[in-house]
Amino acid sequence: MNTIETKLNILIDGLRKKEQSLLEIVNITENQGTVLESELPQEQIQTFVANMNMEKQAHIQDVIKCDNLFEKILNEIGKALDKSPESYVEQVQTIQEGIKKVMDLDVKVRVLEEKNNRFVLSRREADKLLARQKRPKLARDTSRLIDAYKKNTRD
């Protein structure tokens, strides 16, 4: 097996590893959405989401490593591939399929993240509205009494 074939196989393996890491990220992000939509107390939600973010960060680091390796190897063999693409048709097709899979997963992660972010924002707005509604409302007489008290006069 020649060097180019070996490096193409490394690219294929790297894409598979990236796909697995992205699948894990999708799973974690979906679980975060479930937790965010739950009726758990806010402190527990924050704890769960923070723990999941740490786990997700490890997979993100794996994705970055795969991307860096892919770019490095592709730069090394790009010119040789351009000279004789017909020699590596099968591996190149496998790489193209792998790229499509990881791009689809990347889009899925972004959609899930956006959904979770929108839910968090809407929940914050709902919490603010609820907090405003819980404030005691002063009746007219209460307001008049408070004003009188402030002026230290009797009505």
Order of alpha helices (4+ residues) and beta strands (2+ residues): alpha-alpha-alpha-alpha
